[in-house]
Amino acid sequence: MAKFIRITWIKSGIGHPAEQRRTVAALGLHHINQSVQHEDSPSIRGMVNKVSHLVKVEEGVKPSETK
């Protein structure tokens, strides 16, 4: 069974480089305090590492049935 991570946007991208704002959007985040779940993969981990100061990550979550 695949592992999932929950990513929550906790800090605004205002004043940060456009590349970081685009990375947050590419993760599927549109609003502050919004959470999304992604399968844990190296590409998602790389994106999270680029914006780790803007997001919170919870590991080992179960996949959401209602999205």
CHARMM-style PDB file with segment names, atoms N, HN, CA, C and O in Angstrom:
ATOM      1  N   MET     1       0.845  -1.187   0.000  1.00  0.00      PROA
ATOM      2  CA  MET     1       0.000   0.000   0.000  1.00  0.00      PROA
ATOM      3  C   MET     1       0.889   1.248   0.000  1.00  0.00      PROA
ATOM      4  O   MET     1       1.897   1.307   0.704  1.00  0.00      PROA
ATOM      5  N   ALA     2       0.508   2.210  -0.776  1.00  0.00      PROA
ATOM      6  HN  ALA     2      -0.311   2.162  -1.348  1.00  0.00      PROA
ATOM      7  CA  ALA     2       1.298   3.439  -0.918  1.00  0.00      PROA
ATOM      8  C   ALA     2       1.152   4.316   0.323  1.00  0.00      PROA
ATOM      9  O   ALA     2       0.102   4.338   0.966  1.00  0.00      PROA
ATOM     10  N   LYS     3       2.224   5.035   0.647  1.00  0.00      PROA
ATOM     11  HN  LYS     3       3.077   5.017   0.125  1.00  0.00      PROA
ATOM     12  CA  LYS     3       2.188   5.983   1.755  1.00  0.00      PROA
ATOM     13  C   LYS     3       1.732   7.332   1.229  1.00  0.00      PROA
ATOM     14  O   LYS     3       2.001   7.695   0.084  1.00  0.00      PROA
ATOM     15  N   PHE     4       1.040   8.065   2.084  1.00  0.00      PROA
ATOM     16  HN  PHE     4       0.821   7.770   3.014  1.00  0.00      PROA
ATOM     17  CA  PHE     4       0.553   9.385   1.714  1.00  0.00      PROA
ATOM     18  C   PHE     4       1.063  10.414   2.707  1.00  0.00      PROA
ATOM     19  O   PHE     4       1.353  10.098   3.861  1.00  0.00      PROA
ATOM     20  N   ILE     5       1.167  11.650   2.238  1.00  0.00      PROA
ATOM     21  HN  ILE     5       0.931  11.906   1.300  1.00  0.00      PROA
ATOM     22  CA  ILE     5       1.506  12.767   3.119  1.00  0.00      PROA
ATOM     23  C   ILE     5       0.438  13.840   2.940  1.00  0.00      PROA
ATOM     24  O   ILE     5      -0.116  14.012   1.854  1.00  0.00      PROA
ATOM     25  N   ARG     6       0.163  14.555   4.024  1.00  0.00      PROA
ATOM     26  HN  ARG     6       0.613  14.415   4.906  1.00  0.00      PROA
ATOM     27  CA  ARG     6      -0.781  15.679   3.988  1.00  0.00      PROA
ATOM     28  C   ARG     6       0.043  16.948   4.058  1.00  0.00      PROA
ATOM     29  O   ARG     6       0.870  17.114   4.955  1.00  0.00      PROA
ATOM     30  N   ILE     7      -0.185  17.848   3.105  1.00  0.00      PROA
ATOM     31  HN  ILE     7      -0.857  17.713   2.376  1.00  0.00      PROA
ATOM     32  CA  ILE     7       0.552  19.110   3.027  1.00  0.00      PROA
ATOM     33  C   ILE     7      -0.439  20.236   3.294  1.00  0.00      PROA
ATOM     34  O   ILE     7      -1.469  20.331   2.626  1.00  0.00      PROA
ATOM     35  N   THR     8      -0.133  21.080   4.261  1.00  0.00      PROA
ATOM     36  HN  THR     8       0.704  21.002   4.803  1.00  0.00      PROA
ATOM     37  CA  THR     8      -1.001  22.204   4.621  1.00  0.00      PROA
ATOM     38  C   THR     8      -0.232  23.497   4.406  1.00  0.00      PROA
ATOM     39  O   THR     8       0.898  23.645   4.871  1.00  0.00      PROA
ATOM     40  N   TRP     9      -0.854  24.427   3.698  1.00  0.00      PROA
ATOM     41  HN  TRP     9      -1.771  24.306   3.320  1.00  0.00      PROA
ATOM     42  CA  TRP     9      -0.247  25.734   3.434  1.00  0.00      PROA
ATOM     43  C   TRP     9      -0.457  26.604   4.663  1.00  0.00      PROA
ATOM     44  O   TRP     9      -1.601  26.883   5.022  1.00  0.00      PROA
ATOM     45  N   ILE    10       0.631  27.046   5.329  1.00  0.00      PROA
ATOM     46  HN  ILE    10       1.561  26.820   5.037  1.00  0.00      PROA
ATOM     47  CA  ILE    10       0.495  27.783   6.590  1.00  0.00      PROA
ATOM     48  C   ILE    10       1.010  29.214   6.531  1.00  0.00      PROA
ATOM     49  O   ILE    10       0.707  30.009   7.420  1.00  0.00      PROA
ATOM     50  N   LYS    11       1.790  29.566   5.493  1.00  0.00      PROA
ATOM     51  HN  LYS    11       2.036  28.921   4.770  1.00  0.00      PROA
ATOM     52  CA  LYS    11       2.352  30.913   5.430  1.00  0.00      PROA
ATOM     53  C   LYS    11       2.231  31.447   4.013  1.00  0.00      PROA
ATOM     54  O   LYS    11       2.436  30.711   3.048  1.00  0.00      PROA
ATOM     55  N   SER    12       1.903  32.709   3.887  1.00  0.00      PROA
ATOM     56  HN  SER    12       1.737  33.307   4.671  1.00  0.00      PROA
ATOM     57  CA  SER    12       1.705  33.336   2.590  1.00  0.00      PROA
ATOM     58  C   SER    12       2.984  33.367   1.757  1.00  0.00      PROA
ATOM     59  O   SER    12       4.093  33.421   2.289  1.00  0.00      PROA
ATOM     60  N   GLY    13       2.800  33.332   0.448  1.00  0.00      PROA
ATOM     61  HN  GLY    13       1.899  33.289   0.017  1.00  0.00      PROA
ATOM     62  CA  GLY    13       3.920  33.412  -0.474  1.00  0.00      PROA
ATOM     63  C   GLY    13       4.290  34.835  -0.841  1.00  0.00      PROA
ATOM     64  O   GLY    13       5.220  35.053  -1.618  1.00  0.00      PROA
ATOM     65  N   ILE    14       3.573  35.810  -0.292  1.00  0.00      PROA
ATOM     66  HN  ILE    14       2.818  35.634   0.339  1.00  0.00      PROA
ATOM     67  CA  ILE    14       3.872  37.208  -0.590  1.00  0.00      PROA
ATOM     68  C   ILE    14       5.287  37.524  -0.119  1.00  0.00      PROA
ATOM     69  O   ILE    14       5.651  37.206   1.014  1.00  0.00      PROA
ATOM     70  N   GLY    15       6.080  38.143  -0.976  1.00  0.00      PROA
ATOM     71  HN  GLY    15       5.784  38.400  -1.896  1.00  0.00      PROA
ATOM     72  CA  GLY    15       7.438  38.504  -0.643  1.00  0.00      PROA
ATOM     73  C   GLY    15       8.446  37.400  -0.906  1.00  0.00      PROA
ATOM     74  O   GLY    15       9.641  37.578  -0.669  1.00  0.00      PROA
ATOM     75  N   HSD    16       7.969  36.254  -1.396  1.00  0.00      PROA
ATOM     76  HN  HSD    16       6.998  36.110  -1.589  1.00  0.00      PROA
ATOM     77  CA  HSD    16       8.853  35.140  -1.739  1.00  0.00      PROA
ATOM     78  C   HSD    16       8.959  35.059  -3.258  1.00  0.00      PROA
ATOM     79  O   HSD    16       8.097  35.584  -3.962  1.00  0.00      PROA
ATOM     80  N   PRO    17       9.987  34.419  -3.767  1.00  0.00      PROA
ATOM     81  CA  PRO    17      10.172  34.336  -5.222  1.00  0.00      PROA
ATOM     82  C   PRO    17       8.978  33.676  -5.925  1.00  0.00      PROA
ATOM     83  O   PRO    17       8.292  32.825  -5.360  1.00  0.00      PROA
ATOM     84  N   ALA    18       8.758  34.090  -7.161  1.00  0.00      PROA
ATOM     85  HN  ALA    18       9.315  34.782  -7.620  1.00  0.00      PROA
ATOM     86  CA  ALA    18       7.647  33.560  -7.950  1.00  0.00      PROA
ATOM     87  C   ALA    18       7.755  32.043  -8.111  1.00  0.00      PROA
ATOM     88  O   ALA    18       6.737  31.352  -8.165  1.00  0.00      PROA
ATOM     89  N   GLU    19       8.966  31.527  -8.188  1.00  0.00      PROA
ATOM     90  HN  GLU    19       9.793  32.088  -8.145  1.00  0.00      PROA
ATOM     91  CA  GLU    19       9.146  30.077  -8.323  1.00  0.00      PROA
ATOM     92  C   GLU    19       8.542  29.333  -7.130  1.00  0.00      PROA
ATOM     93  O   GLU    19       7.947  28.269  -7.297  1.00  0.00      PROA
ATOM     94  N   GLN    20       8.693  29.890  -5.939  1.00  0.00      PROA
ATOM     95  HN  GLN    20       9.177  30.755  -5.803  1.00  0.00      PROA
ATOM     96  CA  GLN    20       8.126  29.253  -4.747  1.00  0.00      PROA
ATOM     97  C   GLN    20       6.613  29.347  -4.754  1.00  0.00      PROA
ATOM     98  O   GLN    20       5.940  28.398  -4.353  1.00  0.00      PROA
ATOM     99  N   ARG    21       6.062  30.465  -5.197  1.00  0.00      PROA
ATOM    100  HN  ARG    21       6.609  31.236  -5.523  1.00  0.00      PROA
ATOM    101  CA  ARG    21       4.608  30.604  -5.285  1.00  0.00      PROA
ATOM    102  C   ARG    21       4.033  29.620  -6.301  1.00  0.00      PROA
ATOM    103  O   ARG    21       2.959  29.056  -6.093  1.00  0.00      PROA
ATOM    104  N   ARG    22       4.764  29.420  -7.406  1.00  0.00      PROA
ATOM    105  HN  ARG    22       5.637  29.878  -7.574  1.00  0.00      PROA
ATOM    106  CA  ARG    22       4.306  28.452  -8.414  1.00  0.00      PROA
ATOM    107  C   ARG    22       4.392  27.022  -7.886  1.00  0.00      PROA
ATOM    108  O   ARG    22       3.549  26.190  -8.221  1.00  0.00      PROA
ATOM    109  N   THR    23       5.388  26.733  -7.073  1.00  0.00      PROA
ATOM    110  HN  THR    23       6.072  27.409  -6.800  1.00  0.00      PROA
ATOM    111  CA  THR    23       5.517  25.398  -6.488  1.00  0.00      PROA
ATOM    112  C   THR    23       4.354  25.111  -5.550  1.00  0.00      PROA
ATOM    113  O   THR    23       3.810  24.007  -5.563  1.00  0.00      PROA
ATOM    114  N   VAL    24       3.965  26.089  -4.737  1.00  0.00      PROA
ATOM    115  HN  VAL    24       4.407  26.986  -4.727  1.00  0.00      PROA
ATOM    116  CA  VAL    24       2.814  25.920  -3.847  1.00  0.00      PROA
ATOM    117  C   VAL    24       1.561  25.644  -4.675  1.00  0.00      PROA
ATOM    118  O   VAL    24       0.770  24.765  -4.331  1.00  0.00      PROA
ATOM    119  N   ALA    25       1.377  26.387  -5.760  1.00  0.00      PROA
ATOM    120  HN  ALA    25       2.020  27.100  -6.040  1.00  0.00      PROA
ATOM    121  CA  ALA    25       0.217  26.169  -6.625  1.00  0.00      PROA
ATOM    122  C   ALA    25       0.276  24.799  -7.292  1.00  0.00      PROA
ATOM    123  O   ALA    25      -0.755  24.144  -7.442  1.00  0.00      PROA
ATOM    124  N   ALA    26       1.460  24.356  -7.692  1.00  0.00      PROA
ATOM    125  HN  ALA    26       2.298  24.888  -7.570  1.00  0.00      PROA
ATOM    126  CA  ALA    26       1.610  23.055  -8.341  1.00  0.00      PROA
ATOM    127  C   ALA    26       1.295  21.910  -7.381  1.00  0.00      PROA
ATOM    128  O   ALA    26       0.913  20.823  -7.815  1.00  0.00      PROA
ATOM    129  N   LEU    27       1.452  22.146  -6.095  1.00  0.00      PROA
ATOM    130  HN  LEU    27       1.763  23.029  -5.742  1.00  0.00      PROA
ATOM    131  CA  LEU    27       1.075  21.138  -5.105  1.00  0.00      PROA
ATOM    132  C   LEU    27      -0.439  21.056  -4.944  1.00  0.00      PROA
ATOM    133  O   LEU    27      -0.946  20.150  -4.282  1.00  0.00      PROA
ATOM    134  N   GLY    28      -1.159  21.995  -5.543  1.00  0.00      PROA
ATOM    135  HN  GLY    28      -0.747  22.731  -6.081  1.00  0.00      PROA
ATOM    136  CA  GLY    28      -2.618  21.980  -5.479  1.00  0.00      PROA
ATOM    137  C   GLY    28      -3.181  22.851  -4.376  1.00  0.00      PROA
ATOM    138  O   GLY    28      -4.350  22.720  -4.011  1.00  0.00      PROA
ATOM    139  N   LEU    29      -2.360  23.736  -3.845  1.00  0.00      PROA
ATOM    140  HN  LEU    29      -1.411  23.842  -4.141  1.00  0.00      PROA
ATOM    141  CA  LEU    29      -2.800  24.617  -2.760  1.00  0.00      PROA
ATOM    142  C   LEU    29      -3.213  25.966  -3.325  1.00  0.00      PROA
ATOM    143  O   LEU    29      -2.490  26.572  -4.115  1.00  0.00      PROA
ATOM    144  N   HSD    30      -4.390  26.428  -2.906  1.00  0.00      PROA
ATOM    145  HN  HSD    30      -4.977  25.936  -2.264  1.00  0.00      PROA
ATOM    146  CA  HSD    30      -4.920  27.691  -3.413  1.00  0.00      PROA
ATOM    147  C   HSD    30      -5.164  28.714  -2.311  1.00  0.00      PROA
ATOM    148  O   HSD    30      -5.152  29.916  -2.574  1.00  0.00      PROA
ATOM    149  N   HSD    31      -5.384  28.254  -1.081  1.00  0.00      PROA
ATOM    150  HN  HSD    31      -5.393  27.278  -0.868  1.00  0.00      PROA
ATOM    151  CA  HSD    31      -5.719  29.148   0.027  1.00  0.00      PROA
ATOM    152  C   HSD    31      -4.892  28.778   1.256  1.00  0.00      PROA
ATOM    153  O   HSD    31      -4.519  27.619   1.433  1.00  0.00      PROA
ATOM    154  N   ILE    32      -4.611  29.756   2.093  1.00  0.00      PROA
ATOM    155  HN  ILE    32      -4.915  30.698   1.949  1.00  0.00      PROA
ATOM    156  CA  ILE    32      -3.936  29.509   3.364  1.00  0.00      PROA
ATOM    157  C   ILE    32      -4.800  28.552   4.191  1.00  0.00      PROA
ATOM    158  O   ILE    32      -6.028  28.633   4.149  1.00  0.00      PROA
ATOM    159  N   ASN    33      -4.174  27.662   4.929  1.00  0.00      PROA
ATOM    160  HN  ASN    33      -3.177  27.596   4.963  1.00  0.00      PROA
ATOM    161  CA  ASN    33      -4.806  26.640   5.766  1.00  0.00      PROA
ATOM    162  C   ASN    33      -5.499  25.541   4.966  1.00  0.00      PROA
ATOM    163  O   ASN    33      -6.220  24.727   5.543  1.00  0.00      PROA
ATOM    164  N   GLN    34      -5.302  25.502   3.679  1.00  0.00      PROA
ATOM    165  HN  GLN    34      -4.717  26.163   3.209  1.00  0.00      PROA
ATOM    166  CA  GLN    34      -5.836  24.422   2.863  1.00  0.00      PROA
ATOM    167  C   GLN    34      -4.873  23.237   2.939  1.00  0.00      PROA
ATOM    168  O   GLN    34      -3.656  23.421   2.970  1.00  0.00      PROA
ATOM    169  N   SER    35      -5.422  22.025   2.970  1.00  0.00      PROA
ATOM    170  HN  SER    35      -6.410  21.876   2.945  1.00  0.00      PROA
ATOM    171  CA  SER    35      -4.607  20.816   2.998  1.00  0.00      PROA
ATOM    172  C   SER    35      -4.890  19.973   1.767  1.00  0.00      PROA
ATOM    173  O   SER    35      -6.018  19.922   1.278  1.00  0.00      PROA
ATOM    174  N   VAL    36      -3.859  19.319   1.278  1.00  0.00      PROA
ATOM    175  HN  VAL    36      -2.942  19.360   1.675  1.00  0.00      PROA
ATOM    176  CA  VAL    36      -3.994  18.363   0.186  1.00  0.00      PROA
ATOM    177  C   VAL    36      -3.220  17.111   0.562  1.00  0.00      PROA
ATOM    178  O   VAL    36      -2.293  17.157   1.371  1.00  0.00      PROA
ATOM    179  N   GLN    37      -3.608  16.002  -0.028  1.00  0.00      PROA
ATOM    180  HN  GLN    37      -4.361  15.964  -0.685  1.00  0.00      PROA
ATOM    181  CA  GLN    37      -2.895  14.752   0.194  1.00  0.00      PROA
ATOM    182  C   GLN    37      -2.281  14.306  -1.108  1.00  0.00      PROA
ATOM    183  O   GLN    37      -2.914  14.353  -2.162  1.00  0.00      PROA
ATOM    184  N   HSD    38      -1.027  13.869  -1.023  1.00  0.00      PROA
ATOM    185  HN  HSD    38      -0.512  13.831  -0.167  1.00  0.00      PROA
ATOM    186  CA  HSD    38      -0.317  13.350  -2.184  1.00  0.00      PROA
ATOM    187  C   HSD    38       0.352  12.048  -1.788  1.00  0.00      PROA
ATOM    188  O   HSD    38       0.699  11.834  -0.626  1.00  0.00      PROA
ATOM    189  N   GLU    39       0.527  11.188  -2.772  1.00  0.00      PROA
ATOM    190  HN  GLU    39       0.246  11.362  -3.716  1.00  0.00      PROA
ATOM    191  CA  GLU    39       1.303   9.982  -2.547  1.00  0.00      PROA
ATOM    192  C   GLU    39       2.750  10.399  -2.308  1.00  0.00      PROA
ATOM    193  O   GLU    39       3.277  11.269  -3.001  1.00  0.00      PROA
ATOM    194  N   ASP    40       3.379   9.778  -1.335  1.00  0.00      PROA
ATOM    195  HN  ASP    40       2.951   9.071  -0.772  1.00  0.00      PROA
ATOM    196  CA  ASP    40       4.755  10.118  -0.981  1.00  0.00      PROA
ATOM    197  C   ASP    40       5.690   9.635  -2.082  1.00  0.00      PROA
ATOM    198  O   ASP    40       5.858   8.432  -2.281  1.00  0.00      PROA
ATOM    199  N   SER    41       6.299  10.582  -2.796  1.00  0.00      PROA
ATOM    200  HN  SER    41       6.163  11.560  -2.634  1.00  0.00      PROA
ATOM    201  CA  SER    41       7.210  10.248  -3.888  1.00  0.00      PROA
ATOM    202  C   SER    41       8.376  11.240  -3.864  1.00  0.00      PROA
ATOM    203  O   SER    41       8.265  12.313  -3.270  1.00  0.00      PROA
ATOM    204  N   PRO    42       9.476  10.891  -4.499  1.00  0.00      PROA
ATOM    205  CA  PRO    42      10.620  11.816  -4.525  1.00  0.00      PROA
ATOM    206  C   PRO    42      10.291  13.161  -5.159  1.00  0.00      PROA
ATOM    207  O   PRO    42      10.804  14.186  -4.709  1.00  0.00      PROA
ATOM    208  N   SER    43       9.455  13.188  -6.184  1.00  0.00      PROA
ATOM    209  HN  SER    43       9.039  12.356  -6.550  1.00  0.00      PROA
ATOM    210  CA  SER    43       9.138  14.461  -6.833  1.00  0.00      PROA
ATOM    211  C   SER    43       8.321  15.364  -5.911  1.00  0.00      PROA
ATOM    212  O   SER    43       8.567  16.569  -5.850  1.00  0.00      PROA
ATOM    213  N   ILE    44       7.359  14.796  -5.197  1.00  0.00      PROA
ATOM    214  HN  ILE    44       7.159  13.817  -5.246  1.00  0.00      PROA
ATOM    215  CA  ILE    44       6.559  15.585  -4.251  1.00  0.00      PROA
ATOM    216  C   ILE    44       7.439  16.047  -3.096  1.00  0.00      PROA
ATOM    217  O   ILE    44       7.326  17.190  -2.654  1.00  0.00      PROA
ATOM    218  N   ARG    45       8.314  15.172  -2.602  1.00  0.00      PROA
ATOM    219  HN  ARG    45       8.406  14.243  -2.961  1.00  0.00      PROA
ATOM    220  CA  ARG    45       9.224  15.544  -1.518  1.00  0.00      PROA
ATOM    221  C   ARG    45      10.139  16.695  -1.934  1.00  0.00      PROA
ATOM    222  O   ARG    45      10.420  17.584  -1.131  1.00  0.00      PROA
ATOM    223  N   GLY    46      10.603  16.683  -3.177  1.00  0.00      PROA
ATOM    224  HN  GLY    46      10.374  15.960  -3.830  1.00  0.00      PROA
ATOM    225  CA  GLY    46      11.446  17.769  -3.669  1.00  0.00      PROA
ATOM    226  C   GLY    46      10.703  19.086  -3.701  1.00  0.00      PROA
ATOM    227  O   GLY    46      11.255  20.128  -3.346  1.00  0.00      PROA
ATOM    228  N   MET    47       9.435  19.042  -4.132  1.00  0.00      PROA
ATOM    229  HN  MET    47       8.987  18.196  -4.421  1.00  0.00      PROA
ATOM    230  CA  MET    47       8.625  20.259  -4.158  1.00  0.00      PROA
ATOM    231  C   MET    47       8.409  20.776  -2.732  1.00  0.00      PROA
ATOM    232  O   MET    47       8.506  21.977  -2.482  1.00  0.00      PROA
ATOM    233  N   VAL    48       8.119  19.867  -1.805  1.00  0.00      PROA
ATOM    234  HN  VAL    48       8.040  18.891  -2.008  1.00  0.00      PROA
ATOM    235  CA  VAL    48       7.895  20.259  -0.412  1.00  0.00      PROA
ATOM    236  C   VAL    48       9.167  20.858   0.185  1.00  0.00      PROA
ATOM    237  O   VAL    48       9.098  21.833   0.933  1.00  0.00      PROA
ATOM    238  N   ASN    49      10.309  20.291  -0.133  1.00  0.00      PROA
ATOM    239  HN  ASN    49      10.365  19.499  -0.740  1.00  0.00      PROA
ATOM    240  CA  ASN    49      11.570  20.827   0.394  1.00  0.00      PROA
ATOM    241  C   ASN    49      11.836  22.245  -0.092  1.00  0.00      PROA
ATOM    242  O   ASN    49      12.426  23.042   0.637  1.00  0.00      PROA
ATOM    243  N   LYS    50      11.413  22.576  -1.308  1.00  0.00      PROA
ATOM    244  HN  LYS    50      10.933  21.929  -1.901  1.00  0.00      PROA
ATOM    245  CA  LYS    50      11.611  23.929  -1.844  1.00  0.00      PROA
ATOM    246  C   LYS    50      10.800  24.971  -1.085  1.00  0.00      PROA
ATOM    247  O   LYS    50      11.212  26.125  -0.970  1.00  0.00      PROA
ATOM    248  N   VAL    51       9.639  24.559  -0.565  1.00  0.00      PROA
ATOM    249  HN  VAL    51       9.303  23.621  -0.657  1.00  0.00      PROA
ATOM    250  CA  VAL    51       8.749  25.508   0.115  1.00  0.00      PROA
ATOM    251  C   VAL    51       8.472  25.077   1.557  1.00  0.00      PROA
ATOM    252  O   VAL    51       7.404  25.363   2.098  1.00  0.00      PROA
ATOM    253  N   SER    52       9.421  24.400   2.170  1.00  0.00      PROA
ATOM    254  HN  SER    52      10.289  24.168   1.730  1.00  0.00      PROA
ATOM    255  CA  SER    52       9.215  23.866   3.521  1.00  0.00      PROA
ATOM    256  C   SER    52       8.911  24.957   4.548  1.00  0.00      PROA
ATOM    257  O   SER    52       8.280  24.686   5.569  1.00  0.00      PROA
ATOM    258  N   HSD    53       9.351  26.173   4.286  1.00  0.00      PROA
ATOM    259  HN  HSD    53       9.864  26.393   3.456  1.00  0.00      PROA
ATOM    260  CA  HSD    53       9.092  27.288   5.207  1.00  0.00      PROA
ATOM    261  C   HSD    53       7.674  27.843   5.046  1.00  0.00      PROA
ATOM    262  O   HSD    53       7.245  28.674   5.847  1.00  0.00      PROA
ATOM    263  N   LEU    54       6.944  27.393   4.021  1.00  0.00      PROA
ATOM    264  HN  LEU    54       7.292  26.718   3.371  1.00  0.00      PROA
ATOM    265  CA  LEU    54       5.588  27.871   3.776  1.00  0.00      PROA
ATOM    266  C   LEU    54       4.521  26.821   4.074  1.00  0.00      PROA
ATOM    267  O   LEU    54       3.339  27.153   4.156  1.00  0.00      PROA
ATOM    268  N   VAL    55       4.917  25.564   4.238  1.00  0.00      PROA
ATOM    269  HN  VAL    55       5.878  25.294   4.171  1.00  0.00      PROA
ATOM    270  CA  VAL    55       3.951  24.481   4.405  1.00  0.00      PROA
ATOM    271  C   VAL    55       4.283  23.627   5.619  1.00  0.00      PROA
ATOM    272  O   VAL    55       5.402  23.654   6.132  1.00  0.00      PROA
ATOM    273  N   LYS    56       3.283  22.867   6.069  1.00  0.00      PROA
ATOM    274  HN  LYS    56       2.374  22.846   5.652  1.00  0.00      PROA
ATOM    275  CA  LYS    56       3.454  21.890   7.134  1.00  0.00      PROA
ATOM    276  C   LYS    56       3.155  20.523   6.530  1.00  0.00      PROA
ATOM    277  O   LYS    56       2.213  20.385   5.750  1.00  0.00      PROA
ATOM    278  N   VAL    57       3.946  19.514   6.881  1.00  0.00      PROA
ATOM    279  HN  VAL    57       4.712  19.626   7.515  1.00  0.00      PROA
ATOM    280  CA  VAL    57       3.801  18.177   6.308  1.00  0.00      PROA
ATOM    281  C   VAL    57       3.504  17.179   7.418  1.00  0.00      PROA
ATOM    282  O   VAL    57       4.188  17.147   8.441  1.00  0.00      PROA
ATOM    283  N   GLU    58       2.459  16.354   7.200  1.00  0.00      PROA
ATOM    284  HN  GLU    58       1.903  16.380   6.369  1.00  0.00      PROA
ATOM    285  CA  GLU    58       2.144  15.266   8.106  1.00  0.00      PROA
ATOM    286  C   GLU    58       2.348  13.965   7.329  1.00  0.00      PROA
ATOM    287  O   GLU    58       1.820  13.798   6.229  1.00  0.00      PROA
ATOM    288  N   GLU    59       3.105  13.066   7.901  1.00  0.00      PROA
ATOM    289  HN  GLU    59       3.534  13.201   8.794  1.00  0.00      PROA
ATOM    290  CA  GLU    59       3.420  11.818   7.227  1.00  0.00      PROA
ATOM    291  C   GLU    59       2.528  10.699   7.743  1.00  0.00      PROA
ATOM    292  O   GLU    59       1.999  10.771   8.852  1.00  0.00      PROA
ATOM    293  N   GLY    60       2.368   9.667   6.924  1.00  0.00      PROA
ATOM    294  HN  GLY    60       2.798   9.609   6.023  1.00  0.00      PROA
ATOM    295  CA  GLY    60       1.650   8.468   7.346  1.00  0.00      PROA
ATOM    296  C   GLY    60       0.157   8.643   7.458  1.00  0.00      PROA
ATOM    297  O   GLY    60      -0.476   7.932   8.238  1.00  0.00      PROA
ATOM    298  N   VAL    61      -0.436   9.554   6.715  1.00  0.00      PROA
ATOM    299  HN  VAL    61       0.078  10.132   6.080  1.00  0.00      PROA
ATOM    300  CA  VAL    61      -1.889   9.725   6.753  1.00  0.00      PROA
ATOM    301  C   VAL    61      -2.537   8.728   5.813  1.00  0.00      PROA
ATOM    302  O   VAL    61      -1.916   8.258   4.859  1.00  0.00      PROA
ATOM    303  N   LYS    62      -3.781   8.414   6.089  1.00  0.00      PROA
ATOM    304  HN  LYS    62      -4.286   8.796   6.864  1.00  0.00      PROA
ATOM    305  CA  LYS    62      -4.527   7.501   5.236  1.00  0.00      PROA
ATOM    306  C   LYS    62      -5.137   8.287   4.088  1.00  0.00      PROA
ATOM    307  O   LYS    62      -5.525   9.440   4.272  1.00  0.00      PROA
ATOM    308  N   PRO    63      -5.229   7.685   2.904  1.00  0.00      PROA
ATOM    309  CA  PRO    63      -5.794   8.423   1.764  1.00  0.00      PROA
ATOM    310  C   PRO    63      -7.243   8.810   2.029  1.00  0.00      PROA
ATOM    311  O   PRO    63      -8.023   8.019   2.559  1.00  0.00      PROA
ATOM    312  N   SER    64      -7.585  10.013   1.660  1.00  0.00      PROA
ATOM    313  HN  SER    64      -6.952  10.656   1.230  1.00  0.00      PROA
ATOM    314  CA  SER    64      -8.926  10.535   1.881  1.00  0.00      PROA
ATOM    315  C   SER    64      -9.872   9.970   0.820  1.00  0.00      PROA
ATOM    316  O   SER    64      -9.547   9.938  -0.366  1.00  0.00      PROA
ATOM    317  N   GLU    65     -11.029   9.532   1.263  1.00  0.00      PROA
ATOM    318  HN  GLU    65     -11.294   9.558   2.227  1.00  0.00      PROA
ATOM    319  CA  GLU    65     -12.051   9.008   0.340  1.00  0.00      PROA
ATOM    320  C   GLU    65     -12.844  10.144  -0.283  1.00  0.00      PROA
ATOM    321  O   GLU    65     -13.295  10.035  -1.423  1.00  0.00      PROA
ATOM    322  N   THR    66     -13.017  11.230   0.455  1.00  0.00      PROA
ATOM    323  HN  THR    66     -12.651  11.319   1.381  1.00  0.00      PROA
ATOM    324  CA  THR    66     -13.856  12.336  -0.015  1.00  0.00      PROA
ATOM    325  C   THR    66     -12.996  13.526  -0.351  1.00  0.00      PROA
ATOM    326  O   THR    66     -12.634  14.297   0.539  1.00  0.00      PROA
ATOM    327  N   LYS    67     -12.660  13.696  -1.618  1.00  0.00      PROA
ATOM    328  HN  LYS    67     -12.954  13.071  -2.340  1.00  0.00      PROA
ATOM    329  CA  LYS    67     -11.870  14.841  -2.065  1.00  0.00      PROA
ATOM    330  C   LYS    67     -12.551  15.517  -3.199  1.00  0.00      PROA
ATOM    331  OT1 LYS    67     -12.043  16.509  -3.721  1.00  0.00      PROA
TER     332      LYS     67
END
